[in-house]
């Protein structure tokens, strides 16, 4: 494993001598725009191994993406190589349908400490709830980024991460096109909760296996691939391609939705996500 090879994968060629916030932010942004959030292995009959060498080979050498366990683990390795004070944390994602956080830890994120200040760097959430730069770990402060306003709140040692939702304008869908993604649920989208207890990647081995065999979880039910762009994001869920441009007009994101054929799925993965699969995808 080689840090220069990783930099080549994410098209990063700036200085990186200083383990400072500016360098962290630049690397982070290159990472989320080069490495898709995807679970395609599960829908290609491939097993996802949760060890650094396997993840490195898959994402860096085979130019694939990965889910949170893989993408954030690779980022953790890279930042550690560069001398950052960094640790892995565990999170419980929010399930809107259940209106509750998962009982079991099902997400990993990273905490980076720079000059005594803590930041959360999470390159593995994907979709419209992916932060675009590390967020300062501070309770109750609105932190505005291109994707929207993010916020942490802390209660008795548990941290909650959320985003202020924006309206979506979908020209293809509706004559009255302004709406939010969960009518009646308010304008705050809960994302996940976490504590600051440091974790090791091996703490997630059981989760990694469980997610690949449990028929109930969303990753089994849907093939997902999303990538952040300079303007918004692109996402392929099953046969549905969504292209989003953030803040197209004030507080509104422009959303284009296309339904693809089987043949177009493979072509789209190659052209829009730079992914060429070794095995046949069953969307």
Buried (B, 14 or more C-beta within 10 A) or exposed (E): BEEEEBBEBBEBEEEBEEBEBEBBBBBBBBBBBBBBBBBBBBBBEBEBBBEBEEBBBBBBEEBBBBBBBBBBBBBBBBBBEBEBBBBBBBBBBBBEEEEEBBEEBBBBBBBBEBEEEBBBBBBBBBBBBBBBBBBEBBEEEEBEBEBBBBBBBBEEEEBBBBBBBBBBBBEEEEEEBEEBBEEEEEEEBBBBBBBEEEBEBEBBBEBBBEBBEEEEBEBBEBBBBBBBBEBBBBBBBBBEBBBBBBBBEEEBBBBBBEEBEEEBBBEBBEEBBBBEBEEEBEB
